Amino acid sequence: MEENDSTVRPSHTCSKQMLCRSATVGSGPPTAFASPLTASSTRHKDIASGNDPQKALNAILADYLSPAHRDTCTGGCPASAFPVDAARSGKDVQTAFADGIEPYLEILAARMDGDKREARQRAVALLSGIVGALLLSRAVKKGQPKLSDEFRSSARKQILKQRSQ
């Protein structure tokens, strides 16, 4: 069976349906991505408001790469929940996914040093690093819990180290 944007396999029904609904709406960020940007979390407010960028980065890394975020089945970041589904989907879903990630990149880039292009590159690298670390940590958490923790802690340490240079 060939999969398109309207075909949903049982193993990823929920996340794919959310992305598909977002793709059909066609305006603004996908609904699956809306919640974290408007969250009442102090950490998210610090990043969005620009209060002490280094403190905000530390807080968001601690939150994003935490065991609680790794282990959540609901309420986690769509950037780490949907990439595989988006990759297996058509253009509409991938566009919705990319549109949902843009506001995150804009918020992060606005808090980065350097000119606009360099700040954008740093934001892309940061988001890629934390999402990748979280995905890998989730993928091995039951089989190799120590490796799962190592993905999260090493990513955090290296990001902070690069940021301080």
BADREN-240847 format. One record per residue (C-alpha): residue number from 1; residue in one letter; x, y, z. Coordinates in steps of 0.001 Angstrom, whole numbers. Example, Ala and Ser with C-alpha at 12.3 -4.5 7.8 and 13.67 -1.06 7.14 Angstrom:
residues 2
NODE  pator  migu     east    north       up
NODE      1     A    12300    -4500     7800
NODE      2     S    13670    -1060     7140
end
This chain:
residues 165
NODE  pator  migu     east    north       up
NODE      1     M        0        0        0
NODE      2     E     1400     3397     -970
NODE      3     E     1132     5994     1761
NODE      4     N       -2     9527     1068
NODE      5     D    -1116    12385     3307
NODE      6     S    -4540    10836     3898
NODE      7     T    -3313     7313     4699
NODE      8     V    -2501     6686     8333
NODE      9     R     -739     3616     9654
NODE     10     P    -1942     2492    13084
NODE     11     S     1503     2868    14684
NODE     12     H     1516     6630    14290
NODE     13     T    -2116     7577    13900
NODE     14     C    -2343    10374    16450
NODE     15     S      690    12430    15471
NODE     16     K      118    12023    11765
NODE     17     Q    -3538    13029    12062
NODE     18     M    -2507    16150    13967
NODE     19     L      -42    17062    11250
NODE     20     C    -2543    16283     8496
NODE     21     R    -5179    18496    10138
NODE     22     S    -2598    21239    10467
NODE     23     A    -1622    20887     6829
NODE     24     T    -5204    21308     5678
NODE     25     V    -5822    24427     7732
NODE     26     G    -3160    26267     5744
NODE     27     S    -2749    29368     7903
NODE     28     G     -221    30029    10613
NODE     29     P     1829    27408    12391
NODE     30     P      375    23921    12596
NODE     31     T    -1860    23446    15616
NODE     32     A      400    20707    16946
NODE     33     F     3154    23316    17281
NODE     34     A     1034    26085    18797
NODE     35     S     1045    24923    22419
NODE     36     P     4759    25176    23320
NODE     37     L     5002    28687    21893
NODE     38     T     2179    29911    24086
NODE     39     A     3019    27807    27119
NODE     40     S     2877    29479    30499
NODE     41     S     6212    27923    31419
NODE     42     T     8660    30459    32851
NODE     43     R    11413    28856    30817
NODE     44     H     9549    29403    27544
NODE     45     K     8671    32969    28568
NODE     46     D    12341    33690    29372
NODE     47     I    13453    32521    25934
NODE     48     A    10689    34424    24147
NODE     49     S    11153    37632    26141
NODE     50     G    14925    37806    25876
NODE     51     N    15555    37863    29645
NODE     52     D    19181    36825    30179
NODE     53     P    19791    34690    27060
NODE     54     Q    22351    32410    28758
NODE     55     K    20046    31747    31703
NODE     56     A    17160    31084    29323
NODE     57     L    19276    28680    27275
NODE     58     N    20319    26787    30408
NODE     59     A    16693    26529    31499
NODE     60     I    15374    25393    28128
NODE     61     L    18128    22787    27791
NODE     62     A    17436    21471    31279
NODE     63     D    13729    21258    30478
NODE     64     Y    13994    19948    26912
NODE     65     L    16637    17335    27656
NODE     66     S    15111    16233    30949
NODE     67     P    14069    12658    31729
NODE     68     A    10484    13912    32147
NODE     69     H    10405    15357    28609
NODE     70     R    12060    12242    27216
NODE     71     D     9473    10015    28893
NODE     72     T     6320    12024    28151
NODE     73     C     3640    10504    25958
NODE     74     T     1704    13774    25669
NODE     75     G     2579    17430    25761
NODE     76     G     6113    17065    24447
NODE     77     C     7674    19066    21658
NODE     78     P     6195    18361    18217
NODE     79     A     9641    18861    16677
NODE     80     S    10773    15669    18404
NODE     81     A     7432    13850    18162
NODE     82     F     6694    14155    14437
NODE     83     P     9891    14092    12337
NODE     84     V     9624    10455    11269
NODE     85     D     5937    10852    10438
NODE     86     A     6635    14014     8461
NODE     87     A     9515    12362     6609
NODE     88     R     7216     9535     5508
NODE     89     S     4465    11907     4425
NODE     90     G     3800    14084     1441
NODE     91     K     4465    17705      709
NODE     92     D     1502    19129     2660
NODE     93     V     2480    17454     5912
NODE     94     Q     6152    18314     5447
NODE     95     T     5234    21934     4738
NODE     96     A     3079    22030     7879
NODE     97     F     5961    20563     9875
NODE     98     A     8444    23112     8500
NODE     99     D     5987    25952     9126
NODE    100     G     5617    24754    12712
NODE    101     I     9357    24739    13314
NODE    102     E     9926    28250    11915
NODE    103     P     8666    30132    15003
NODE    104     Y    10997    28096    17213
NODE    105     L    13922    28991    14980
NODE    106     E    12928    32654    14981
NODE    107     I    12726    32775    18788
NODE    108     L    16087    31048    19157
NODE    109     A    17793    33110    16437
NODE    110     A    16622    36360    18025
NODE    111     R    18584    35391    21145
NODE    112     M    21789    34343    19349
NODE    113     D    24938    36361    18820
NODE    114     G    26126    37374    15373
NODE    115     D    24470    38790    12314
NODE    116     K    21059    37564    11179
NODE    117     R    22423    34752     8989
NODE    118     E    24825    33475    11639
NODE    119     A    22157    33677    14344
NODE    120     R    19825    31630    12144
NODE    121     Q    22541    29003    11594
NODE    122     R    23146    28786    15335
NODE    123     A    19422    28385    15987
NODE    124     V    19163    25613    13380
NODE    125     A    22170    23835    14892
NODE    126     L    20773    24182    18419
NODE    127     L    17313    22885    17526
NODE    128     S    18796    20058    15456
NODE    129     G    21091    19072    18307
NODE    130     I    18483    18976    21037
NODE    131     V    15850    17272    18899
NODE    132     G    18376    14668    17731
NODE    133     A    19592    14031    21271
NODE    134     L    16030    13632    22513
NODE    135     L    15066    11288    19666
NODE    136     L    18097     9072    20232
NODE    137     S    17600     9137    23990
NODE    138     R    14007     7989    23557
NODE    139     A    15023     5285    21089
NODE    140     V    17333     3518    23553
NODE    141     K    15884     4391    26971
NODE    142     K    14523      912    27804
NODE    143     G    17320    -1123    26233
NODE    144     Q    20266     1045    27293
NODE    145     P    19199     3572    29955
NODE    146     K    22758     4764    30560
NODE    147     L    23213     5518    26855
NODE    148     S    19874     7321    26890
NODE    149     D    21104     9551    29712
NODE    150     E    24435    10028    27957
NODE    151     F    22751    11366    24794
NODE    152     R    20886    13962    26824
NODE    153     S    23702    15020    29152
NODE    154     S    26388    15110    26450
NODE    155     A    24232    17196    24134
NODE    156     R    23536    19678    26906
NODE    157     K    27184    19945    27956
NODE    158     Q    28445    20395    24393
NODE    159     I    25820    22986    23502
NODE    160     L    26638    25010    26604
NODE    161     K    30367    24646    25942
NODE    162     Q    30011    25899    22346
NODE    163     R    27801    28742    23503
NODE    164     S    30405    29967    26004
NODE    165     Q    33227    30050    23423
end
